[in-house]
Amino acid sequence: MSLDQLRLGEAAVESALVLGVSTLPAAWHALDSTLATVFAAMWLLLASGVYALHAVTFDCFRLTGQRRRRIFSFTRSEE
């Protein structure tokens, strides 16, 4: 299984935005090499988690053919 470069880029940007908005404003004044290493590790964990979730979700849609049928039900109905 190969890595999808577009999906990997999207996951990296999304995780960078989350870290940038949530942690950097509070930690900017205390930023040193140790904290930068912690942020890099958090970024890697978030990026890999987002990549995995996107891979599972979109591959499931592709394998089940839901994109062609356009069945995106967000609620449960008793039809």
ABEGO torsion letter per residue (X at the ends): XBBBAAAAAAAAAAAAAAAAAAAAAAAAAABBAAAAAAAAAAAAAAAAAAAAAAAAAAAAAAAAGAAAAGBBBABBBBX
